[in-house]
């Protein structure tokens, strides 16, 4: 077992000195990773509903462009004592919903984001 560790460490040192790099020395058969999410998911797009003040607990919904489905999303509650109450996809899977509240005010700033891709 000790010989295998020494050989492994020696191979890493040799790889680093020769300029191969850590990732190639560790596993030269590793598959190439996509350069961006857009390359990995057809039609990848982030759609944003900018911050706006709305009454506490009022839903704000951002929709994906036609032909695309939501694959993720999020929301942000902004303001003093702001609390994000909900962040979830629409029932039809074509957008994202965000809602929140503030403890001392009747309105809250809500931003909503949807990550969309072709169906």
Secondary structure, DSSP 8 states (H G I E B T S, - for coil): -HHHHHHHHHHHHHHHHHT--HHHHH-TT-----SSHHHHSTT-EEEEEEEEEEETT--EEEE--TTEEEEEEEEEEESTTEEEEEEEE-TTSSEEEEEEEESSSSEEEEEEEEEEEE-
